[in-house]
Amino acid sequence: MEAQMDEPIFDPTRVYDDEDSALDLIASRSKRAQWRHRRIGPCYLKFGRRVKYKGSDLNTWVNSNRVETGATMS
């Protein structure tokens, strides 16, 4: 059975600011800061103190953390 491509969760053409509430879907702002410090979590861009996330990177990270469960019922 082939995996189907899901609709992207984040707009792949958008750059999200770390303060954007849409990012709370994956983790709180403080948790994302911990992830950056530990160098885990989605890729990000840094401009001085400003942190940005590309929507395409967020979608890649979300899809890489997808957990496949047993056979689904039809």
Backbone hydrogen bonds in HBPLUS format (Angstrom, degrees):
<---DONOR---> <-ACCEPTOR-->    atom                        ^
c    i                          cat <-CA-CA->   ^        H-A-AA   ^      H-
h    n   atom  resd res      DA  || num        DHA   H-A  angle D-A-AA Bond
n    s   type  num  typ     dist DA aas  dist angle  dist       angle   num
A0014-ARG N   A0011-ASP O   3.13 MM   3  5.49 165.7  2.15 116.4 120.9     1
A0055-GLY N   A0014-ARG O   2.85 MM  41  5.40 159.8  1.89 176.2 169.4     2
A0016-TYR N   A0053-TYR O   2.68 MM  37  5.01 162.3  1.71 163.1 157.7     3
A0053-TYR N   A0016-TYR O   2.75 MM  37  5.01 154.8  1.82 146.7 155.0     4
A0020-ASP N   A0017-ASP O   2.86 MM   3  5.29 165.2  1.89 119.6 124.5     5
A0018-ASP N   A0051-VAL O   3.04 MM  33  5.55 144.8  2.17 161.5 152.3     6
A0023-LEU N   A0020-ASP O   3.13 MM   3  5.91 155.3  2.20 119.4 124.9     7
A0024-ASP N   A0021-SER O   3.02 MM   3  5.38 155.6  2.08 109.5 117.2     8
A0025-LEU N   A0022-ALA O   3.30 MM   3  5.98 166.4  2.32 113.4 117.3     9
A0026-ILE N   A0023-LEU O   3.08 MM   3  5.83 147.8  2.18 118.1 123.7    10
A0027-ALA N   A0023-LEU O   3.36 MM   4  6.69 163.3  2.39 148.2 153.1    11
A0032-ARG N   A0028-SER O   2.96 MM   4  6.27 155.8  2.02 153.2 159.8    12
A0033-ALA N   A0029-ARG O   3.03 MM   4  6.31 149.7  2.12 144.7 152.9    13
A0034-GLN N   A0030-SER O   3.03 MM   4  6.35 150.9  2.12 142.9 150.4    14
A0035-TRP N   A0031-LYS O   2.91 MM   4  6.22 156.5  1.96 148.9 155.4    15
A0036-ARG N   A0032-ARG O   2.90 MM   4  6.20 156.9  1.96 148.5 154.2    16
A0037-HIS N   A0033-ALA O   3.02 MM   4  6.25 159.7  2.06 146.8 152.2    17
A0038-ARG N   A0034-GLN O   2.94 MM   4  6.19 149.8  2.03 147.4 156.0    18
A0039-ARG N   A0035-TRP O   2.76 MM   4  5.77 105.7  2.32 137.0 156.2    19
A0040-ILE N   A0035-TRP O   2.84 MM   5  4.92 168.0  1.85 139.5 143.2    20
A0039-ARG N   A0036-ARG O   3.08 MM   3  4.76 150.5  2.17  95.1 104.2    21
A0045-LEU N   A0052-LYS O   2.73 MM   7  5.01 168.0  1.75 151.2 154.0    22
A0052-LYS N   A0045-LEU O   2.92 MM   7  5.01 164.2  1.94 143.4 147.4    23
A0047-PHE N   A0050-ARG O   2.84 MM   3  5.02 166.6  1.86 150.0 154.7    24
A0050-ARG N   A0047-PHE O   2.95 MM   3  5.02 151.6  2.04 132.1 126.7    25
A0057-ASP N   A0054-LYS O   3.02 MM   3  5.25 120.8  2.39 101.6 116.2    26
A0058-LEU N   A0054-LYS O   3.01 MM   4  6.40 154.8  2.08 153.2 161.0    27
A0059-ASN N   A0055-GLY O   2.97 MM   4  6.24 159.7  2.01 151.9 156.6    28
A0060-THR N   A0056-SER O   3.03 MM   4  6.22 154.5  2.09 142.2 149.2    29
A0061-TRP N   A0057-ASP O   2.94 MM   4  6.16 160.5  1.98 148.4 153.4    30
A0062-VAL N   A0058-LEU O   2.88 MM   4  6.10 163.8  1.90 152.8 157.4    31
A0063-ASN N   A0059-ASN O   2.94 MM   4  6.08 167.5  1.96 149.4 152.8    32
A0064-SER N   A0060-THR O   2.95 MM   4  6.13 144.9  2.07 143.1 153.0    33
A0065-ASN N   A0061-TRP O   3.15 MM   4  6.37 125.8  2.46 140.6 153.5    34
A0065-ASN N   A0062-VAL O   3.11 MM   3  5.27 143.5  2.25 101.2 111.9    35
A0066-ARG N   A0063-ASN O   3.31 MM   3  5.16 164.2  2.34 102.4 104.7    36
